Amino acid sequence: CLDGEGKVHEFDSNWRTEDCNDCSCSRSGIGCCTSYATPVDYDEEKCESIFNKETCSYKVVEKNDHSKECPVHSWVG
């Protein structure tokens, strides 16, 4: 399989892209999906979500104090 970056992958192989997508190669082609969940149900007035590319995960924190995490009631992904 040839991915979008021009790299060749063997059949039945798996890898994670720089954009935090998990991909796999089969004889029918390449399939990719996000490797992380996105927060969708939290107090958006008081809080903001921040994506960490190193860990491929979101953290939801208070806008005025990033050391305080906010509760998240629902995630998608």
All heavy atoms as a GROMACS GRO file, in nm:
protein
  602
    1CYS      N    1   0.085  -0.119   0.000
    1CYS     CA    2   0.000   0.000   0.000
    1CYS      C    3   0.089   0.125   0.000
    1CYS      O    4   0.191   0.128   0.069
    1CYS     CB    5  -0.087   0.003   0.124
    1CYS     SG    6  -0.203  -0.134   0.139
    2LEU      N    7   0.046   0.224  -0.071
    2LEU     CA    8   0.116   0.352  -0.076
    2LEU      C    9   0.029   0.455  -0.007
    2LEU      O   10  -0.085   0.478  -0.049
    2LEU     CB   11   0.141   0.391  -0.222
    2LEU     CG   12   0.226   0.514  -0.247
    2LEU    CD1   13   0.368   0.493  -0.196
    2LEU    CD2   14   0.227   0.548  -0.395
    3ASP      N   15   0.080   0.515   0.103
    3ASP     CA   16  -0.002   0.612   0.176
    3ASP      C   17   0.006   0.751   0.114
    3ASP      O   18   0.079   0.772   0.016
    3ASP     CB   19   0.034   0.613   0.325
    3ASP     CG   20   0.170   0.670   0.357
    3ASP    OD1   21   0.230   0.738   0.271
    3ASP    OD2   22   0.218   0.649   0.470
    4GLY      N   23  -0.066   0.845   0.172
    4GLY     CA   24  -0.071   0.982   0.119
    4GLY      C   25   0.061   1.056   0.124
    4GLY      O   26   0.078   1.157   0.056
    5GLU      N   27   0.154   1.008   0.206
    5GLU     CA   28   0.285   1.072   0.218
    5GLU      C   29   0.388   1.004   0.128
    5GLU      O   30   0.506   1.038   0.132
    5GLU     CB   31   0.332   1.068   0.363
    5GLU     CG   32   0.240   1.144   0.457
    5GLU     CD   33   0.277   1.126   0.604
    5GLU    OE1   34   0.375   1.054   0.634
    5GLU    OE2   35   0.208   1.183   0.688
    6GLY      N   36   0.344   0.905   0.050
    6GLY     CA   37   0.435   0.837  -0.041
    6GLY      C   38   0.513   0.723   0.022
    6GLY      O   39   0.606   0.670  -0.038
    7LYS      N   40   0.477   0.683   0.145
    7LYS     CA   41   0.545   0.572   0.212
    7LYS      C   42   0.476   0.441   0.176
    7LYS      O   43   0.354   0.434   0.166
    7LYS     CB   44   0.542   0.591   0.364
    7LYS     CG   45   0.620   0.711   0.411
    7LYS     CD   46   0.611   0.725   0.562
    7LYS     CE   47   0.679   0.854   0.608
    7LYS     NZ   48   0.652   0.880   0.750
    8VAL      N   49   0.556   0.337   0.158
    8VAL     CA   50   0.503   0.204   0.125
    8VAL      C   51   0.486   0.124   0.254
    8VAL      O   52   0.572   0.125   0.342
    8VAL     CB   53   0.600   0.130   0.030
    8VAL    CG1   54   0.550  -0.011   0.002
    8VAL    CG2   55   0.616   0.208  -0.100
    9HIS      N   56   0.370   0.056   0.265
    9HIS     CA   57   0.340  -0.027   0.382
    9HIS      C   58   0.304  -0.168   0.334
    9HIS      O   59   0.238  -0.184   0.233
    9HIS     CB   60   0.222   0.031   0.462
    9HIS     CG   61   0.249   0.168   0.514
    9HIS    ND1   62   0.310   0.191   0.635
    9HIS    CD2   63   0.225   0.291   0.460
    9HIS    CE1   64   0.322   0.321   0.654
    9HIS    NE2   65   0.271   0.384   0.549
   10GLU      N   66   0.349  -0.268   0.410
   10GLU     CA   67   0.321  -0.407   0.375
   10GLU      C   68   0.176  -0.441   0.403
   10GLU      O   69   0.112  -0.380   0.490
   10GLU     CB   70   0.411  -0.500   0.456
   10GLU     CG   71   0.558  -0.489   0.423
   10GLU     CD   72   0.642  -0.588   0.503
   10GLU    OE1   73   0.585  -0.683   0.560
   10GLU    OE2   74   0.764  -0.570   0.506
   11PHE      N   75   0.123  -0.541   0.332
   11PHE     CA   76  -0.012  -0.591   0.361
   11PHE      C   77  -0.018  -0.638   0.506
   11PHE      O   78   0.079  -0.689   0.561
   11PHE     CB   79  -0.048  -0.706   0.267
   11PHE     CG   80  -0.069  -0.664   0.124
   11PHE    CD1   81  -0.007  -0.731   0.020
   11PHE    CD2   82  -0.152  -0.558   0.092
   11PHE    CE1   83  -0.027  -0.694  -0.112
   11PHE    CE2   84  -0.172  -0.519  -0.040
   11PHE     CZ   85  -0.109  -0.587  -0.142
   12ASP      N   86  -0.133  -0.618   0.568
   12ASP     CA   87  -0.159  -0.657   0.708
   12ASP      C   88  -0.074  -0.581   0.808
   12ASP      O   89  -0.050  -0.629   0.919
   12ASP     CB   90  -0.140  -0.809   0.727
   12ASP     CG   91  -0.231  -0.890   0.636
   12ASP    OD1   92  -0.349  -0.850   0.619
   12ASP    OD2   93  -0.185  -0.990   0.582
   13SER      N   94  -0.025  -0.461   0.771
   13SER     CA   95   0.052  -0.379   0.865
   13SER      C   96  -0.037  -0.268   0.921
   13SER      O   97  -0.141  -0.233   0.864
   13SER     CB   98   0.175  -0.319   0.798
   13SER     OG   99   0.137  -0.229   0.695
   14ASN      N  100   0.003  -0.214   1.036
   14ASN     CA  101  -0.068  -0.104   1.103
   14ASN      C  102   0.032   0.004   1.140
   14ASN      O  103   0.147  -0.027   1.172
   14ASN     CB  104  -0.135  -0.155   1.231
   14ASN     CG  105  -0.237  -0.263   1.204
   14ASN    OD1  106  -0.339  -0.239   1.143
   14ASN    ND2  107  -0.207  -0.384   1.250
   15TRP      N  108  -0.012   0.130   1.141
   15TRP     CA  109   0.075   0.240   1.181
   15TRP      C  110  -0.009   0.358   1.225
   15TRP      O  111  -0.127   0.367   1.199
   15TRP     CB  112   0.170   0.279   1.068
   15TRP     CG  113   0.102   0.340   0.948
   15TRP    CD1  114   0.085   0.472   0.920
   15TRP    CD2  115   0.040   0.269   0.840
   15TRP    NE1  116   0.017   0.489   0.803
   15TRP    CE2  117  -0.012   0.366   0.751
   15TRP    CE3  118   0.022   0.135   0.808
   15TRP    CZ2  119  -0.080   0.332   0.634
   15TRP    CZ3  120  -0.045   0.101   0.692
   15TRP    CH2  121  -0.095   0.199   0.606
   16ARG      N  122   0.056   0.452   1.295
   16ARG     CA  123  -0.008   0.577   1.338
   16ARG      C  124   0.058   0.692   1.265
   16ARG      O  125   0.180   0.702   1.261
   16ARG     CB  126   0.005   0.595   1.488
   16ARG     CG  127  -0.062   0.726   1.536
   16ARG     CD  128  -0.080   0.731   1.684
   16ARG     NE  129  -0.190   0.644   1.720
   16ARG     CZ  130  -0.228   0.619   1.846
   16ARG    NH1  131  -0.162   0.672   1.946
   16ARG    NH2  132  -0.329   0.540   1.871
   17THR      N  133  -0.023   0.780   1.208
   17THR     CA  134   0.030   0.894   1.132
   17THR      C  135   0.068   1.008   1.227
   17THR      O  136   0.031   1.006   1.345
   17THR     CB  137  -0.074   0.946   1.032
   17THR    OG1  138  -0.184   1.003   1.104
   17THR    CG2  139  -0.123   0.836   0.940
   18GLU      N  140   0.136   1.109   1.173
   18GLU     CA  141   0.172   1.227   1.252
   18GLU      C  142   0.048   1.303   1.298
   18GLU      O  143   0.052   1.377   1.395
   18GLU     CB  144   0.260   1.320   1.169
   18GLU     CG  145   0.400   1.268   1.149
   18GLU     CD  146   0.487   1.367   1.073
   18GLU    OE1  147   0.448   1.484   1.059
   18GLU    OE2  148   0.595   1.325   1.027
   19ASP      N  149  -0.064   1.285   1.226
   19ASP     CA  150  -0.190   1.352   1.262
   19ASP      C  151  -0.276   1.267   1.355
   19ASP      O  152  -0.396   1.291   1.368
   19ASP     CB  153  -0.269   1.385   1.135
   19ASP     CG  154  -0.198   1.486   1.048
   19ASP    OD1  155  -0.123   1.571   1.102
   19ASP    OD2  156  -0.215   1.481   0.925
   20CYS      N  157  -0.216   1.165   1.416
   20CYS     CA  158  -0.283   1.080   1.515
   20CYS      C  159  -0.396   0.996   1.456
   20CYS      O  160  -0.498   0.972   1.521
   20CYS     CB  161  -0.335   1.164   1.632
   20CYS     SG  162  -0.203   1.242   1.727
   21ASN      N  163  -0.379   0.950   1.333
   21ASN     CA  164  -0.472   0.854   1.274
   21ASN      C  165  -0.409   0.716   1.279
   21ASN      O  166  -0.291   0.700   1.254
   21ASN     CB  167  -0.504   0.890   1.128
   21ASN     CG  168  -0.589   1.015   1.118
   21ASN    OD1  169  -0.688   1.029   1.189
   21ASN    ND2  170  -0.551   1.104   1.030
   22ASP      N  171  -0.491   0.616   1.312
   22ASP     CA  172  -0.445   0.478   1.308
   22ASP      C  173  -0.484   0.422   1.172
   22ASP      O  174  -0.601   0.427   1.133
   22ASP     CB  175  -0.510   0.396   1.419
   22ASP     CG  176  -0.450   0.428   1.555
   22ASP    OD1  177  -0.333   0.470   1.560
   22ASP    OD2  178  -0.519   0.409   1.656
   23CYS      N  179  -0.387   0.367   1.101
   23CYS     CA  180  -0.410   0.317   0.966
   23CYS      C  181  -0.369   0.171   0.956
   23CYS      O  182  -0.287   0.122   1.032
   23CYS     CB  183  -0.330   0.398   0.864
   23CYS     SG  184  -0.374   0.572   0.858
   24SER      N  185  -0.429   0.104   0.858
   24SER     CA  186  -0.393  -0.035   0.830
   24SER      C  187  -0.396  -0.056   0.680
   24SER      O  188  -0.467   0.013   0.607
   24SER     CB  189  -0.489  -0.131   0.900
   24SER     OG  190  -0.620  -0.112   0.850
   25CYS      N  191  -0.317  -0.153   0.636
   25CYS     CA  192  -0.308  -0.186   0.494
   25CYS      C  193  -0.356  -0.329   0.474
   25CYS      O  194  -0.312  -0.420   0.544
   25CYS     CB  195  -0.163  -0.172   0.449
   25CYS     SG  196  -0.131  -0.241   0.286
   26SER      N  197  -0.447  -0.347   0.380
   26SER     CA  198  -0.490  -0.482   0.342
   26SER      C  199  -0.488  -0.490   0.190
   26SER      O  200  -0.459  -0.392   0.122
   26SER     CB  201  -0.632  -0.510   0.395
   26SER     OG  202  -0.725  -0.428   0.325
   27ARG      N  203  -0.518  -0.604   0.136
   27ARG     CA  204  -0.518  -0.621  -0.009
   27ARG      C  205  -0.624  -0.534  -0.077
   27ARG      O  206  -0.614  -0.505  -0.195
   27ARG     CB  207  -0.535  -0.767  -0.046
   27ARG     CG  208  -0.417  -0.849   0.003
   27ARG     CD  209  -0.404  -0.982  -0.066
   27ARG     NE  210  -0.293  -1.059  -0.011
   27ARG     CZ  211  -0.169  -1.048  -0.052
   27ARG    NH1  212  -0.136  -0.964  -0.146
   27ARG    NH2  213  -0.073  -1.121   0.005
   28SER      N  214  -0.723  -0.491   0.000
   28SER     CA  215  -0.826  -0.404  -0.059
   28SER      C  216  -0.792  -0.255  -0.045
   28SER      O  217  -0.866  -0.170  -0.094
   28SER     CB  218  -0.962  -0.432   0.005
   28SER     OG  219  -0.956  -0.412   0.144
   29GLY      N  220  -0.681  -0.221   0.021
   29GLY     CA  221  -0.638  -0.082   0.031
   29GLY      C  222  -0.605  -0.039   0.173
   29GLY      O  223  -0.589  -0.122   0.263
   30ILE      N  224  -0.598   0.092   0.191
   30ILE     CA  225  -0.565   0.150   0.322
   30ILE      C  226  -0.692   0.202   0.387
   30ILE      O  227  -0.777   0.262   0.322
   30ILE     CB  228  -0.466   0.267   0.305
   30ILE    CG1  229  -0.329   0.217   0.259
   30ILE    CG2  230  -0.450   0.345   0.436
   30ILE    CD1  231  -0.226   0.327   0.236
   31GLY      N  232  -0.702   0.178   0.517
   31GLY     CA  233  -0.811   0.234   0.597
   31GLY      C  234  -0.753   0.308   0.715
   31GLY      O  235  -0.658   0.262   0.776
   32CYS      N  236  -0.808   0.425   0.744
   32CYS     CA  237  -0.759   0.505   0.857
   32CYS      C  238  -0.876   0.558   0.939
   32CYS      O  239  -0.984   0.584   0.885
   32CYS     CB  240  -0.677   0.624   0.808
   32CYS     SG  241  -0.525   0.581   0.722
   33CYS      N  242  -0.853   0.576   1.068
   33CYS     CA  243  -0.951   0.641   1.154
   33CYS      C  244  -0.875   0.714   1.265
   33CYS      O  245  -0.757   0.686   1.289
   33CYS     CB  246  -1.050   0.540   1.212
   33CYS     SG  247  -0.976   0.413   1.314
   34THR      N  248  -0.942   0.805   1.332
   34THR     CA  249  -0.875   0.880   1.439
   34THR      C  250  -0.844   0.787   1.555
   34THR      O  251  -0.919   0.693   1.583
   34THR     CB  252  -0.963   0.997   1.490
   34THR    OG1  253  -1.087   0.945   1.535
   34THR    CG2  254  -0.985   1.100   1.382
   35SER      N  255  -0.734   0.812   1.621
   35SER     CA  256  -0.692   0.728   1.734
   35SER      C  257  -0.736   0.788   1.867
   35SER      O  258  -0.704   0.734   1.972
   35SER     CB  259  -0.539   0.716   1.734
   35SER     OG  260  -0.481   0.843   1.753
   36TYR      N  261  -0.813   0.895   1.863
   36TYR     CA  262  -0.847   0.967   1.985
   36TYR      C  263  -0.997   0.998   1.989
   36TYR      O  264  -1.065   0.998   1.887
   36TYR     CB  265  -0.769   1.098   1.994
   36TYR     CG  266  -0.783   1.184   1.870
   36TYR    CD1  267  -0.886   1.276   1.858
   36TYR    CD2  268  -0.694   1.172   1.764
   36TYR    CE1  269  -0.900   1.354   1.744
   36TYR    CE2  270  -0.706   1.248   1.650
   36TYR     CZ  271  -0.810   1.339   1.641
   36TYR     OH  272  -0.824   1.415   1.527
   37ALA      N  273  -1.045   1.024   2.110
   37ALA     CA  274  -1.184   1.068   2.130
   37ALA      C  275  -1.185   1.221   2.143
   37ALA      O  276  -1.091   1.281   2.195
   37ALA     CB  277  -1.242   1.003   2.254
   38THR      N  278  -1.293   1.282   2.095
   38THR     CA  279  -1.308   1.427   2.100
   38THR      C  280  -1.414   1.463   2.203
   38THR      O  281  -1.525   1.408   2.199
   38THR     CB  282  -1.349   1.482   1.962
   38THR    OG1  283  -1.251   1.442   1.867
   38THR    CG2  284  -1.360   1.634   1.963
   39PRO      N  285  -1.383   1.554   2.296
   39PRO     CA  286  -1.483   1.593   2.396
   39PRO      C  287  -1.594   1.677   2.332
   39PRO      O  288  -1.565   1.765   2.251
   39PRO     CB  289  -1.403   1.677   2.496
   39PRO     CG  290  -1.286   1.730   2.418
   39PRO     CD  291  -1.257   1.626   2.314
   40VAL      N  292  -1.720   1.645   2.364
   40VAL     CA  293  -1.832   1.718   2.304
   40VAL      C  294  -1.931   1.773   2.405
   40VAL      O  295  -2.007   1.863   2.373
   40VAL     CB  296  -1.908   1.630   2.201
   40VAL    CG1  297  -1.821   1.603   2.081
   40VAL    CG2  298  -1.958   1.502   2.262
   41ASP      N  299  -1.932   1.721   2.526
   41ASP     CA  300  -2.030   1.766   2.624
   41ASP      C  301  -1.959   1.817   2.749
   41ASP      O  302  -1.933   1.741   2.841
   41ASP     CB  303  -2.126   1.651   2.657
   41ASP     CG  304  -2.240   1.695   2.749
   41ASP    OD1  305  -2.253   1.817   2.775
   41ASP    OD2  306  -2.316   1.608   2.795
   42TYR      N  307  -1.926   1.946   2.746
   42TYR     CA  308  -1.861   2.010   2.860
   42TYR      C  309  -1.900   2.158   2.858
   42TYR      O  310  -1.959   2.207   2.761
   42TYR     CB  311  -1.709   1.993   2.856
   42TYR     CG  312  -1.642   2.053   2.735
   42TYR    CD1  313  -1.592   2.183   2.737
   42TYR    CD2  314  -1.628   1.981   2.617
   42TYR    CE1  315  -1.530   2.238   2.626
   42TYR    CE2  316  -1.566   2.035   2.506
   42TYR     CZ  317  -1.518   2.164   2.511
   42TYR     OH  318  -1.458   2.219   2.401
   43ASP      N  319  -1.870   2.230   2.963
   43ASP     CA  320  -1.905   2.372   2.975
   43ASP      C  321  -1.814   2.455   2.884
   43ASP      O  322  -1.704   2.491   2.922
   43ASP     CB  323  -1.890   2.414   3.121
   43ASP     CG  324  -1.933   2.558   3.146
   43ASP    OD1  325  -1.954   2.634   3.048
   43ASP    OD2  326  -1.947   2.595   3.263
   44GLU      N  327  -1.864   2.486   2.763
   44GLU     CA  328  -1.782   2.559   2.666
   44GLU      C  329  -1.767   2.707   2.700
   44GLU      O  330  -1.679   2.773   2.645
   44GLU     CB  331  -1.840   2.540   2.525
   44GLU     CG  332  -1.827   2.396   2.478
   44GLU     CD  333  -1.868   2.378   2.333
   44GLU    OE1  334  -1.840   2.467   2.251
   44GLU    OE2  335  -1.928   2.273   2.303
   45GLU      N  336  -1.851   2.759   2.787
   45GLU     CA  337  -1.836   2.898   2.832
   45GLU      C  338  -1.713   2.912   2.921
   45GLU      O  339  -1.637   3.007   2.910
   45GLU     CB  340  -1.961   2.942   2.910
   45GLU     CG  341  -2.087   2.946   2.829
   45GLU     CD  342  -2.093   3.068   2.737
   45GLU    OE1  343  -2.053   3.176   2.781
   45GLU    OE2  344  -2.136   3.050   2.621
   46LYS      N  345  -1.695   2.816   3.010
   46LYS     CA  346  -1.591   2.822   3.112
   46LYS      C  347  -1.464   2.748   3.070
   46LYS      O  348  -1.354   2.780   3.115
   46LYS     CB  349  -1.648   2.760   3.240
   46LYS     CG  350  -1.554   2.757   3.357
   46LYS     CD  351  -1.623   2.692   3.477
   46LYS     CE  352  -1.527   2.676   3.592
   46LYS     NZ  353  -1.588   2.605   3.705
   47CYS      N  354  -1.479   2.647   2.982
   47CYS     CA  355  -1.368   2.556   2.953
   47CYS      C  356  -1.334   2.551   2.805
   47CYS      O  357  -1.414   2.591   2.720
   47CYS     CB  358  -1.404   2.416   3.001
   47CYS     SG  359  -1.454   2.410   3.175
   48GLU      N  360  -1.215   2.498   2.776
   48GLU     CA  361  -1.172   2.479   2.638
   48GLU      C  362  -1.100   2.345   2.626
   48GLU      O  363  -1.041   2.297   2.722
   48GLU     CB  364  -1.084   2.593   2.590
   48GLU     CG  365  -0.951   2.604   2.663
   48GLU     CD  366  -0.869   2.723   2.617
   48GLU    OE1  367  -0.885   2.767   2.502
   48GLU    OE2  368  -0.787   2.772   2.696
   49SER      N  369  -1.106   2.286   2.506
   49SER     CA  370  -1.034   2.161   2.484
   49SER      C  371  -0.903   2.192   2.414
   49SER      O  372  -0.896   2.277   2.325
   49SER     CB  373  -1.119   2.064   2.401
   49SER     OG  374  -1.142   2.118   2.272
   50ILE      N  375  -0.799   2.123   2.456
   50ILE     CA  376  -0.665   2.141   2.400
   50ILE      C  377  -0.614   2.006   2.354
   50ILE      O  378  -0.616   1.909   2.431
   50ILE     CB  379  -0.569   2.202   2.505
   50ILE    CG1  380  -0.621   2.339   2.550
   50ILE    CG2  381  -0.428   2.211   2.450
   50ILE    CD1  382  -0.544   2.399   2.666
   51PHE      N  383  -0.571   1.999   2.226
   51PHE     CA  384  -0.522   1.873   2.171
   51PHE      C  385  -0.371   1.863   2.190
   51PHE      O  386  -0.298   1.956   2.159
   51PHE     CB  387  -0.557   1.861   2.023
   51PHE     CG  388  -0.526   1.727   1.965
   51PHE    CD1  389  -0.603   1.617   2.000
   51PHE    CD2  390  -0.420   1.709   1.878
   51PHE    CE1  391  -0.575   1.492   1.948
   51PHE    CE2  392  -0.390   1.585   1.826
   51PHE     CZ  393  -0.469   1.475   1.861
   52ASN      N  394  -0.326   1.749   2.240
   52ASN     CA  395  -0.184   1.723   2.259
   52ASN      C  396  -0.140   1.623   2.153
   52ASN      O  397  -0.178   1.506   2.157
   52ASN     CB  398  -0.160   1.666   2.400
   52ASN     CG  399  -0.014   1.641   2.427
   52ASN    OD1  400   0.066   1.618   2.336
   52ASN    ND2  401   0.023   1.644   2.554
   53LYS      N  402  -0.060   1.669   2.055
   53LYS     CA  403  -0.016   1.582   1.946
   53LYS      C  404   0.082   1.476   1.992
   53LYS      O  405   0.096   1.372   1.929
   53LYS     CB  406   0.048   1.667   1.835
   53LYS     CG  407  -0.030   1.666   1.709
   53LYS     CD  408   0.042   1.741   1.600
   53LYS     CE  409  -0.010   1.695   1.465
   53LYS     NZ  410   0.047   1.767   1.355
   54GLU      N  411   0.151   1.500   2.104
   54GLU     CA  412   0.246   1.402   2.156
   54GLU      C  413   0.174   1.278   2.207
   54GLU      O  414   0.219   1.165   2.188
   54GLU     CB  415   0.329   1.463   2.270
   54GLU     CG  416   0.416   1.579   2.228
   54GLU     CD  417   0.527   1.539   2.132
   54GLU    OE1  418   0.593   1.436   2.157
   54GLU    OE2  419   0.546   1.609   2.031
   55THR      N  420   0.061   1.297   2.276
   55THR     CA  421  -0.014   1.186   2.334
   55THR      C  422  -0.137   1.149   2.252
   55THR      O  423  -0.207   1.053   2.285
   55THR     CB  424  -0.059   1.220   2.477
   55THR    OG1  425  -0.146   1.334   2.473
   55THR    CG2  426   0.060   1.249   2.567
   56CYS      N  427  -0.166   1.227   2.147
   56CYS     CA  428  -0.285   1.206   2.064
   56CYS      C  429  -0.411   1.203   2.150
   56CYS      O  430  -0.494   1.112   2.141
   56CYS     CB  431  -0.275   1.078   1.982
   56CYS     SG  432  -0.146   1.085   1.855
   57SER      N  433  -0.426   1.304   2.235
   57SER     CA  434  -0.543   1.309   2.322
   57SER      C  435  -0.581   1.453   2.352
   57SER      O  436  -0.499   1.545   2.342
   57SER     CB  437  -0.517   1.234   2.453
   57SER     OG  438  -0.412   1.298   2.525
   58TYR      N  439  -0.709   1.471   2.390
   58TYR     CA  440  -0.759   1.602   2.430
   58TYR      C  441  -0.759   1.614   2.581
   58TYR      O  442  -0.778   1.514   2.653
   58TYR     CB  443  -0.903   1.622   2.383
   58TYR     CG  444  -0.916   1.670   2.241
   58TYR    CD1  445  -0.942   1.581   2.138
   58TYR    CD2  446  -0.904   1.805   2.211
   58TYR    CE1  447  -0.955   1.625   2.007
   58TYR    CE2  448  -0.916   1.850   2.080
   58TYR     CZ  449  -0.943   1.760   1.979
   58TYR     OH  450  -0.955   1.804   1.850
   59LYS      N  451  -0.741   1.736   2.627
   59LYS     CA  452  -0.756   1.768   2.768
   59LYS      C  453  -0.852   1.886   2.772
   59LYS      O  454  -0.841   1.978   2.690
   59LYS     CB  455  -0.620   1.807   2.826
   59LYS     CG  456  -0.617   1.822   2.975
   59LYS     CD  457  -0.473   1.846   3.020
   59LYS     CE  458  -0.461   1.834   3.170
   59LYS     NZ  459  -0.322   1.852   3.214
   60VAL      N  460  -0.948   1.884   2.863
   60VAL     CA  461  -1.043   1.994   2.877
   60VAL      C  462  -1.013   2.066   3.007
   60VAL      O  463  -1.016   2.006   3.115
   60VAL     CB  464  -1.188   1.943   2.872
   60VAL    CG1  465  -1.286   2.060   2.887
   60VAL    CG2  466  -1.216   1.869   2.742
   61VAL      N  467  -0.979   2.194   2.993
   61VAL     CA  468  -0.935   2.274   3.109
   61VAL      C  469  -1.011   2.407   3.113
   61VAL      O  470  -1.069   2.450   3.013
   61VAL     CB  471  -0.783   2.302   3.102
   61VAL    CG1  472  -0.703   2.174   3.116
   61VAL    CG2  473  -0.747   2.374   2.973
   62GLU      N  474  -1.005   2.471   3.229
   62GLU     CA  475  -1.067   2.603   3.243
   62GLU      C  476  -0.990   2.703   3.156
   62GLU      O  477  -0.866   2.699   3.151
   62GLU     CB  478  -1.066   2.648   3.388
   62GLU     CG  479  -1.160   2.568   3.476
   62GLU     CD  480  -1.170   2.623   3.616
   62GLU    OE1  481  -1.115   2.732   3.644
   62GLU    OE2  482  -1.234   2.556   3.700
   63LYS      N  483  -1.063   2.791   3.090
   63LYS     CA  484  -1.000   2.890   3.002
   63LYS      C  485  -0.906   2.981   3.080
   63LYS      O  486  -0.800   3.019   3.030
   63LYS     CB  487  -1.106   2.975   2.932
   63LYS     CG  488  -1.186   2.899   2.829
   63LYS     CD  489  -1.291   2.988   2.765
   63LYS     CE  490  -1.370   2.911   2.661
   63LYS     NZ  491  -1.475   2.992   2.600
   64ASN      N  492  -0.943   3.017   3.202
   64ASN     CA  493  -0.864   3.110   3.282
   64ASN      C  494  -0.754   3.044   3.364
   64ASN      O  495  -0.669   3.112   3.419
   64ASN     CB  496  -0.956   3.189   3.376
   64ASN     CG  497  -1.054   3.276   3.299
   64ASN    OD1  498  -1.025   3.319   3.189
   64ASN    ND2  499  -1.171   3.299   3.357
   65ASP      N  500  -0.760   2.909   3.375
   65ASP     CA  501  -0.660   2.839   3.456
   65ASP      C  502  -0.641   2.699   3.398
   65ASP      O  503  -0.714   2.607   3.432
   65ASP     CB  504  -0.705   2.832   3.602
   65ASP     CG  505  -0.599   2.772   3.693
   65ASP    OD1  506  -0.497   2.720   3.641
   65ASP    OD2  507  -0.620   2.774   3.816
   66HIS      N  508  -0.541   2.682   3.312
   66HIS     CA  509  -0.519   2.555   3.244
   66HIS      C  510  -0.476   2.442   3.338
   66HIS      O  511  -0.469   2.327   3.297
   66HIS     CB  512  -0.416   2.571   3.132
   66HIS     CG  513  -0.471   2.642   3.012
   66HIS    ND1  514  -0.400   2.656   2.896
   66HIS    CD2  515  -0.591   2.700   2.988
   66HIS    CE1  516  -0.474   2.721   2.807
   66HIS    NE2  517  -0.589   2.749   2.861
   67SER      N  518  -0.448   2.475   3.464
   67SER     CA  519  -0.412   2.370   3.559
   67SER      C  520  -0.535   2.299   3.615
   67SER      O  521  -0.526   2.195   3.678
   67SER     CB  522  -0.328   2.426   3.673
   67SER     OG  523  -0.408   2.509   3.756
   68LYS      N  524  -0.655   2.356   3.590
   68LYS     CA  525  -0.780   2.298   3.640
   68LYS      C  526  -0.855   2.230   3.527
   68LYS      O  527  -0.894   2.293   3.430
   68LYS     CB  528  -0.868   2.406   3.703
   68LYS     CG  529  -0.809   2.466   3.828
   68LYS     CD  530  -0.903   2.568   3.887
   68LYS     CE  531  -0.842   2.631   4.012
   68LYS     NZ  532  -0.930   2.737   4.065
   69GLU      N  533  -0.873   2.097   3.542
   69GLU     CA  534  -0.946   2.022   3.440
   69GLU      C  535  -1.096   2.038   3.462
   69GLU      O  536  -1.143   2.057   3.573
   69GLU     CB  537  -0.906   1.874   3.445
   69GLU     CG  538  -0.767   1.852   3.391
   69GLU     CD  539  -0.737   1.706   3.363
   69GLU    OE1  540  -0.824   1.638   3.305
   69GLU    OE2  541  -0.629   1.662   3.400
   70CYS      N  542  -1.171   2.028   3.353
   70CYS     CA  543  -1.316   2.039   3.356
   70CYS      C  544  -1.378   1.901   3.334
   70CYS      O  545  -1.322   1.818   3.261
   70CYS     CB  546  -1.365   2.131   3.246
   70CYS     SG  547  -1.310   2.301   3.261
   71PRO      N  548  -1.494   1.877   3.393
   71PRO     CA  549  -1.561   1.749   3.368
   71PRO      C  550  -1.615   1.743   3.225
   71PRO      O  551  -1.665   1.843   3.172
   71PRO     CB  552  -1.676   1.747   3.471
   71PRO     CG  553  -1.695   1.890   3.511
   71PRO     CD  554  -1.565   1.961   3.489
   72VAL      N  555  -1.600   1.627   3.163
   72VAL     CA  556  -1.652   1.603   3.029
   72VAL      C  557  -1.757   1.493   3.041
   72VAL      O  558  -1.730   1.386   3.094
   72VAL     CB  559  -1.541   1.561   2.931
   72VAL    CG1  560  -1.599   1.534   2.793
   72VAL    CG2  561  -1.434   1.669   2.923
   73HIS      N  562  -1.878   1.520   2.991
   73HIS     CA  563  -1.987   1.426   3.006
   73HIS      C  564  -2.003   1.333   2.887
   73HIS      O  565  -2.067   1.229   2.896
   73HIS     CB  566  -2.117   1.502   3.033
   73HIS     CG  567  -2.105   1.596   3.150
   73HIS    ND1  568  -2.094   1.552   3.280
   73HIS    CD2  569  -2.098   1.731   3.156
   73HIS    CE1  570  -2.082   1.657   3.361
   73HIS    NE2  571  -2.084   1.766   3.288
   74SER      N  572  -1.942   1.369   2.773
   74SER     CA  573  -1.955   1.284   2.654
   74SER      C  574  -1.836   1.306   2.561
   74SER      O  575  -1.788   1.418   2.544
   74SER     CB  576  -2.086   1.317   2.583
   74SER     OG  577  -2.108   1.228   2.478
   75TRP      N  578  -1.791   1.197   2.499
   75TRP     CA  579  -1.680   1.199   2.403
   75TRP      C  580  -1.726   1.128   2.277
   75TRP      O  581  -1.807   1.036   2.282
   75TRP     CB  582  -1.559   1.123   2.458
   75TRP     CG  583  -1.500   1.180   2.584
   75TRP    CD1  584  -1.547   1.167   2.711
   75TRP    CD2  585  -1.381   1.258   2.596
   75TRP    NE1  586  -1.466   1.231   2.801
   75TRP    CE2  587  -1.362   1.288   2.732
   75TRP    CE3  588  -1.287   1.304   2.505
   75TRP    CZ2  589  -1.256   1.362   2.779
   75TRP    CZ3  590  -1.180   1.379   2.551
   75TRP    CH2  591  -1.164   1.408   2.688
   76VAL      N  592  -1.673   1.167   2.161
   76VAL     CA  593  -1.700   1.096   2.036
   76VAL      C  594  -1.568   1.060   1.970
   76VAL      O  595  -1.467   1.126   1.991
   76VAL     CB  596  -1.786   1.178   1.937
   76VAL    CG1  597  -1.924   1.201   1.994
   76VAL    CG2  598  -1.721   1.308   1.900
   77GLY      N  599  -1.571   0.956   1.890
   77GLY     CA  600  -1.449   0.918   1.821
   77GLY      C  601  -1.435   0.776   1.815
   77GLY      O  602  -1.433   0.684   1.761
   0.00000   0.00000   0.00000
